[in-house]
Amino acid sequence: MDTKDIFIPSREGMIMTAGGTEYPREVVQGPMLLAHDFTNKLVDAAQALHDLMLGQKGEMWAFIDLYQRSLLEIYNAGRFGRAGGERSTMTITTMDQLRKVTVTTAKYESVTGSVMAAQALVNQVLEDITVGVDPGLRALLNNAFVRDEKTGNISVEKLKGLKGIKLDHPLWPDAQMAIEDSIQTIGSRLQIRFYERQKSDLEWKQIPLQFSSL
């Protein structure tokens, strides 16, 4: 076998176990050494990528800040600054409309205890209205309160999907209010996204920055 295509763990030095005991590498089984060494190699590579992305992220936000300050200066508004000194949401593109950058606000929402009242009211409405409700709509209303098997949580997005529904029932306004109160914003943060396309009449394609999407 051509040894240039394989990795042979070094037998020199010591290796520490989870219990804190050190053993000479020469007495450790080959498969265990191989797993140990490759785990370290991969985690080191991941940490280096993390550090690189962290640095790039800081540089990108610095570009955003510089752009917004420069734009204000063009309109002689630089001395007034940005509202509260905060970054603003925005969309900018190249003149050929082939590249785009957006800065948007991402909200983080959770489900509150009011969801119990919302579910009880919706169930009562569905029990009372035996006819005239589309089966698909009935399923949509019921599924909104089904908890995820893995997390045990109710989907915020499914609850939000009930807001625009109108039903002719005296309890429905109360149900809508309870649904509204079931969704709570717990935080927000600005996000940068980058897009490209080959022609100006094509759909934008987001440039993936998540490792699993590459």
Contacts in CASP RR format, 6 or more apart in sequence:
PFRMAT RR
TARGET T0000
AUTHOR 0000-0000-0000
METHOD contacts of the structure
MODEL  1
MDTKDIFIPSREGMIMTAGGTEYPREVVQGPMLLAHDFTNKLVDAAQALH
DLMLGQKGEMWAFIDLYQRSLLEIYNAGRFGRAGGERSTMTITTMDQLRK
VTVTTAKYESVTGSVMAAQALVNQVLEDITVGVDPGLRALLNNAFVRDEK
TGNISVEKLKGLKGIKLDHPLWPDAQMAIEDSIQTIGSRLQIRFYERQKS
DLEWKQIPLQFSSL
7 34 0 8 1.000
7 37 0 8 1.000
7 38 0 8 1.000
9 25 0 8 1.000
9 30 0 8 1.000
9 33 0 8 1.000
9 34 0 8 1.000
9 36 0 8 1.000
9 37 0 8 1.000
10 25 0 8 1.000
10 37 0 8 1.000
11 25 0 8 1.000
11 26 0 8 1.000
11 33 0 8 1.000
12 25 0 8 1.000
12 26 0 8 1.000
13 24 0 8 1.000
13 25 0 8 1.000
13 26 0 8 1.000
14 22 0 8 1.000
14 23 0 8 1.000
14 24 0 8 1.000
14 25 0 8 1.000
15 22 0 8 1.000
15 23 0 8 1.000
15 24 0 8 1.000
15 25 0 8 1.000
15 28 0 8 1.000
15 33 0 8 1.000
15 36 0 8 1.000
16 22 0 8 1.000
16 23 0 8 1.000
17 23 0 8 1.000
25 33 0 8 1.000
28 36 0 8 1.000
49 211 0 8 1.000
53 209 0 8 1.000
60 192 0 8 1.000
61 87 0 8 1.000
61 192 0 8 1.000
64 87 0 8 1.000
64 103 0 8 1.000
64 192 0 8 1.000
65 87 0 8 1.000
67 92 0 8 1.000
68 82 0 8 1.000
68 87 0 8 1.000
68 88 0 8 1.000
68 90 0 8 1.000
69 78 0 8 1.000
72 78 0 8 1.000
72 80 0 8 1.000
72 81 0 8 1.000
72 82 0 8 1.000
82 88 0 8 1.000
87 103 0 8 1.000
87 190 0 8 1.000
88 103 0 8 1.000
89 102 0 8 1.000
89 103 0 8 1.000
89 104 0 8 1.000
89 105 0 8 1.000
89 190 0 8 1.000
90 102 0 8 1.000
90 103 0 8 1.000
91 100 0 8 1.000
91 101 0 8 1.000
91 102 0 8 1.000
91 103 0 8 1.000
92 100 0 8 1.000
92 101 0 8 1.000
93 99 0 8 1.000
93 100 0 8 1.000
93 101 0 8 1.000
94 100 0 8 1.000
96 200 0 8 1.000
97 200 0 8 1.000
98 196 0 8 1.000
98 197 0 8 1.000
98 198 0 8 1.000
98 199 0 8 1.000
98 200 0 8 1.000
99 194 0 8 1.000
99 195 0 8 1.000
99 196 0 8 1.000
100 194 0 8 1.000
100 195 0 8 1.000
100 196 0 8 1.000
100 204 0 8 1.000
101 192 0 8 1.000
101 193 0 8 1.000
101 194 0 8 1.000
101 195 0 8 1.000
102 192 0 8 1.000
102 193 0 8 1.000
102 195 0 8 1.000
103 190 0 8 1.000
103 191 0 8 1.000
103 192 0 8 1.000
104 190 0 8 1.000
104 191 0 8 1.000
104 193 0 8 1.000
105 188 0 8 1.000
105 189 0 8 1.000
105 190 0 8 1.000
105 191 0 8 1.000
106 188 0 8 1.000
106 189 0 8 1.000
106 190 0 8 1.000
106 191 0 8 1.000
107 185 0 8 1.000
107 187 0 8 1.000
107 188 0 8 1.000
108 185 0 8 1.000
108 186 0 8 1.000
108 187 0 8 1.000
108 188 0 8 1.000
108 189 0 8 1.000
109 156 0 8 1.000
109 183 0 8 1.000
109 184 0 8 1.000
109 185 0 8 1.000
109 186 0 8 1.000
110 156 0 8 1.000
110 183 0 8 1.000
110 184 0 8 1.000
110 186 0 8 1.000
111 153 0 8 1.000
111 154 0 8 1.000
111 156 0 8 1.000
111 159 0 8 1.000
111 182 0 8 1.000
111 183 0 8 1.000
111 184 0 8 1.000
112 181 0 8 1.000
112 182 0 8 1.000
112 183 0 8 1.000
112 184 0 8 1.000
113 182 0 8 1.000
114 178 0 8 1.000
114 181 0 8 1.000
114 182 0 8 1.000
115 145 0 8 1.000
115 154 0 8 1.000
115 159 0 8 1.000
115 178 0 8 1.000
115 182 0 8 1.000
117 178 0 8 1.000
118 145 0 8 1.000
118 159 0 8 1.000
118 175 0 8 1.000
118 178 0 8 1.000
118 179 0 8 1.000
118 181 0 8 1.000
118 182 0 8 1.000
119 145 0 8 1.000
121 171 0 8 1.000
121 172 0 8 1.000
121 174 0 8 1.000
121 175 0 8 1.000
121 178 0 8 1.000
122 141 0 8 1.000
122 144 0 8 1.000
122 145 0 8 1.000
122 162 0 8 1.000
122 175 0 8 1.000
122 179 0 8 1.000
124 171 0 8 1.000
125 167 0 8 1.000
125 169 0 8 1.000
125 171 0 8 1.000
125 172 0 8 1.000
125 175 0 8 1.000
126 133 0 8 1.000
126 138 0 8 1.000
126 141 0 8 1.000
126 142 0 8 1.000
128 169 0 8 1.000
128 171 0 8 1.000
129 167 0 8 1.000
129 168 0 8 1.000
129 169 0 8 1.000
133 167 0 8 1.000
137 165 0 8 1.000
140 161 0 8 1.000
140 162 0 8 1.000
140 165 0 8 1.000
141 162 0 8 1.000
141 165 0 8 1.000
143 158 0 8 1.000
144 154 0 8 1.000
144 155 0 8 1.000
144 158 0 8 1.000
144 159 0 8 1.000
144 161 0 8 1.000
144 162 0 8 1.000
145 154 0 8 1.000
146 154 0 8 1.000
147 153 0 8 1.000
147 154 0 8 1.000
148 154 0 8 1.000
148 155 0 8 1.000
156 183 0 8 1.000
159 179 0 8 1.000
159 182 0 8 1.000
159 183 0 8 1.000
160 183 0 8 1.000
162 176 0 8 1.000
162 179 0 8 1.000
163 176 0 8 1.000
163 179 0 8 1.000
163 180 0 8 1.000
166 172 0 8 1.000
193 206 0 8 1.000
194 206 0 8 1.000
194 207 0 8 1.000
194 209 0 8 1.000
195 204 0 8 1.000
195 205 0 8 1.000
195 206 0 8 1.000
195 207 0 8 1.000
196 204 0 8 1.000
196 205 0 8 1.000
196 207 0 8 1.000
197 203 0 8 1.000
197 204 0 8 1.000
197 205 0 8 1.000
208 214 0 8 1.000
END
